[in-house]
Amino acid sequence: MAEAARTRKNAPPREHVLAAAMEMIAERGLEQLTMAALGREVGMSSGHLLYYFRSKDELLLRTLEWSEGRLGAERGRLLTTAATARARLDAYVDLYVPDGHRDPHWTLWLEVWNRSQYAAAAADADARDRQAAIEGAWHRDLVALLAEGASRGEFRPVDADRFAARLRALLDGFSIHVAIGLRGTDREQVLGHVREFLDQNLGGPDHPPFAS
């Protein structure tokens, strides 16, 4: 008990540990993020890190949740500006798509989803619920934005929930291509494809249903 108390007292703030993990992924790649290496970075033993996070899987998921919290705050700021619905939708897409090959957030996202497939049943259910909460926040914000744009006549009327599901599937597929560095696919090409998709399917009330 005394050792545990000393650990809690002397450990750096948890957010500092998560920020350090994200920085290591950005600078050195996910393969270099070991409990021992992270411990050296923040001045803790790997045993102390395991005391807090239980496993590397949990550390990675918490780091993803921390990173998503920061993205969520930025997304909220972008979506509550006075810009048009289309301008805010473009900002949403810009925030969604990776910055480039080995984007640290997307690298982490892919690793967490991959690891959750092989976790024990109870841990897998908890991890998937938490991952679903992350996805749900992006989806709800997109649905609200699409509904607002349609109600104002900026977008062609659509089923906002169904359209959001299709758009996010498109974004996920393209984003994975960018994050893994698929040859012939870069961020600017992806943004161009998405803009074209939005122009064709949302457009405005006076536009034809599909571009010719």
Sequence and secondary structure as in RCSB ss.txt:
>XXXX:A:sequence
MAEAARTRKNAPPREHVLAAAMEMIAERGLEQLTMAALGREVGMSSGHLLYYFRSKDELLLRTLEWSEGRLGAER
GRLLTTAATARARLDAYVDLYVPDGHRDPHWTLWLEVWNRSQYAAAAADADARDRQAAIEGAWHRDLVALLAEGA
SRGEFRPVDADRFAARLRALLDGFSIHVAIGLRGTDREQVLGHVREFLDQNLGGPDHPPFAS
>XXXX:A:secstr
 HHHHHHHHHS  HHHHHHHHHHHHHHH GGG  HHHHHHHHT  HHHHHHHHSSHHHHHHHHHHHHHHHHHHHH
HHHHTSSS HHHHHHHHHHHHS SSTT HHHHHHHHHHHHHTTS HHHHHHHHHHHHHHHHHHHHHHHHHHHHHH
HTTSS    HHHHHHHHHHHHHHHHHHHHHT TT  HHHHHHHHHHHHHHHT  TTS SS  
